[in-house]
Amino acid sequence: MTSQESQPPQQNRGRSLDAHLNRYAARTAGMTASEIRALFAVASRPEVVSLAGGMPNLSALPMDSLATEVARLVAEDGQVAFQYGSAQGVPELREQITEVMALEGIRAHPDDVVVTVGSQMALDTVTRIFCDPGDVVLAEAPSYVGALGSFSAYQAEVVHVAMDDDGLIPDALRAALEAVHSAGKRVKFLYTIPNFHNPAGVTMAVERRAEVLEICARHNVLVLEDNPYGLLGFDDQTYPALRSMDEENVVYLGSFSKTFAPGLRVGWALAPHAVREKLVLASESATLCPPTFNQLLVSRYLATHDWQGQVKTYREVYSERRDAMLSALEQYMPPGCTWTKPDGGFYVWLTVPEGVDTKAMLPRAVTQRVAYVSGTAFHGDGFGSRQMRLSFCYPTPERIHEGVRRLGTVLRDELEL
Ligand code: PMP
């Protein structure tokens, strides 16, 4: 027995961990646990009102008829559903996806749709095929934490572009592009969430969309449009997708996570022809194919259920919760706080007075049984410590009210009011 083998198991484990540290590829340095993940354990304790997570409210789903649909799928189509499938995705689902996108003005051919394991995988794959280490990705300030995770995993540098209540500011985009170019760096794409932004809660004004597209086309910068919330507008309004206004320079990402169910992990990318081929090759090497069973289930659901009626039900649920959050904020926030007023989606973006650091305050908030995500999680550059994201999608209106009340108390303590 060698001296190493005779050591107690605990010590062996310590040693092998160190050995692995030396083996990791350099790009793993950019892979760190998101602040949201670290929060999940504490925030899921029942006494804590979590305004942190972005989980859809699935109590509105028709579980009984879904159980019947699952049984039918197994009985009628089991041989296909349990088998490998095409890397690009099931053809009938790709056809239906084009119909879903038509609701936001997109004309597309099913051949240009690639089904992915949630739109998160599409984000990862798009970054993989475009970004070398050091390439610049432009993203709104703040931006979606999962996208920032993919950008950093491929060692892309994120340059944030300011937003206001009408979304991305075209002048700020121009300035960012010029600054990056004069630093001699290469911008690979602009990542944007035009509708019901996560985490900012704002929507890009329609007048700005053409301008943003024109600026990107002029600078030869691809646009990556991420639109998981587009059908969740509370006044039933949809906005024209950027892809509907430019078919050549936009890669569009969609998802069934917010309109149906996130556990199925079915999303998609719609890309110009040449990009689509690379996407298929890249996703094939990652997963062989997206899950056939889940794709066929989504396909049957779209064909046999009133799925648009279900989306309407979701809109009603979330709109009631948005109202609960906005009125509680009015009631309980101390002077000097401001917040966005979303017309759809899941999130409010709160700015607190100077002197409060939302990241440092979080442990105290959790002690007071309320959780949120600090604004720093949504920035790749350390900004956001005076902001936080508040999600209204999951807790009931009563819990939202109570959570915001507790948050108000924590903030007042912090400000010594
Ligand atoms: N983009 C945005 C803006 C999101 O908010 C989310 C989910 N929180 C995703 C992409 C990923 O969604 P999914 O992988 O479930 O399709």
Residues whose N, C-alpha, C, O or C-beta is under 5 A from the ligand:
A	BS01	PMP	G54 V117 G118 S119 Q120 Y144 I193 N198 D226 P228 S255 S257 P262 G267
